[in-house]
Amino acid sequence: MRILTIPNHIFHIALLTICSFNLAAQEAKINIQQNPKFEQLLNEKRKINSSIAVNERYKIQVFSGVSEKAKKTLSDCKQNFTDLDGTIVFNTPNYKVWIGNFRNRIEAERNLVEIKKIYPNAFLIKPKK
């Protein structure tokens, strides 16, 4: 009986080997059609972004200290001043809370007056890149 099963296994292995030669991977052909106005929009966006100087923006620092208090202060700022963006920046050894992203000093000083009512130690900064 054992002699009959050996040729049966060899037959199956040979059949699988022959069938595997016919297998092939799929060929990928991609055709992308892009609207020509899209490239014009990208060029306009690049021109605008190059003219905006990041270093010319003003921010208001409302806190400098440990991480937990910085997180709490940022949360309070976001509730009190919903129209201003806020972020925490780490400068060794302190965490600083900055709010706003003002284009000019006049706009920043107007907001500083309102912010100082709640955070008396707040001051205007112009961060370096």
N, C-alpha and C positions, 0 to 999 in steps of 0.2 A: 503493500500500500504506500509506503513511503516513497518508493520510486516513481509512482504516478503523480504525486503532488509536486515534486521538484520540477518536472517539465511544465506543469501548469503555472507555477510561479515565474519561471523563465519566460513563458509565453506572455504573461501579463506585464512583466517588466519591459520586454521588447516592444509590446504594443504601446505602452505609455511613452517610451522613448521615441518611437516613430511619430506619435501624435504630438509630442512636445515640439517637434521641428516646425510644425505648422503654426504655432502660436507666435503672435507678433504684438508689439505695443501699438497703441493708437498714435497716429500722427496728428500733431496739433498745428492747425493753420488758423491764425487769427488775423482778422481784417478790421482795423479800427478806422472809423470815419469820424473826423473831427470837424466841427463847424469852424470856418476860418475866422469868425468873429471872436472865438475863444482866445486865440493867440493875440488878437488886438487888445482884449481885456487884460490879459496877463502882462502885456507890455505897459499898459497904462498903470496897472497896479505896481509894477516895478518902479516906474517913474515917481509915483506918489510916495512909496515907501522910502526911496532913496532921498527924497527931499525932507522927510521928517527926521529930525535929529533927536535921538532918544535922550541924550544928555541935556537937552534943553527943557526937559520936563521938571516940574516942581512937585514935591510931596510934603506932607506934614507928618512929623514924627510925634506920636502921642505917648509913647512908652519906651523905656529901655530897662531891661532887667531879666529876671528868670523866666524860664519857658512857660510855666503854669500861669503866671500872672500875665504874660504876653498873650497867651491864648484867650484868657478871660477878657482882657482889654480889647482884643480884636473882635471878639463876639459882641461886646458892648458897643463898640464903634459901628459895627454893621447894623445893629439895631437902632442906634441913635442917628446915624447918617446913612440911610439906605441908598442914596444916590452916589455915594463915593465908594470906590474900590479900596480894599484894605489888604495888607499882606504883612507877614512876619519875616524879618530878615535877620540872619544870624551873623553878628560881627563879634568875634571873640572878645570877651567872654559873655556878652549880653545878647539877648534877643530884643529886636527893635520892632515896634509896630508902626508902619507907615500907612497913611491913608491918602487917597486922592492921586490924581495924575493930571496936574494942571499945566496948560500950555504956556501960560505967562505968569509973571510974578503978581500982577494985580489980581488975577482970578484966585491965586493961591492965598493972598493976604485977605481977601474978602471972606474966604472960607475959614481961614485961621481965626478970625474974630469970633465966629460962631463956635468953632471947636474949642477955643480957650474958655468958653463959658462952662464946659463940662470937664475939659482936661486943661487946667491952668498952666501946666508945664509944657504944653505942646509948642513946637516951633517949626519954622519953615526950613526945608532942606532942598538941595539940588544934588541928588546922588550922582556919583561918577559911575561910568559903565564898568 
